[in-house]
């Protein structure tokens, strides 16, 4: 129709495949957003490097973000 503005709201459900470590990290962050990478590593019995690599992947996928400073910040699930 001429001269009318139509607005359409679109909701998209996107399935993102996560490995077991990613799922476990998300669960830990859900339970305690202030958890450190070192604490996650200790809880999962893996190295901190594994946690750093995996949290970086989760950040790249747009699933989590770190809010604030490394020491005083917290994890946010997007």
Buried (B, 14 or more C-beta within 10 A) or exposed (E): EEEEEEEEEEEEEEEEEBEEBBEBBBEBBEEEBEBBBEBBBEBBEBEBEBBEEBBEBBBEEEBBEEEEEEEEBEBEEE
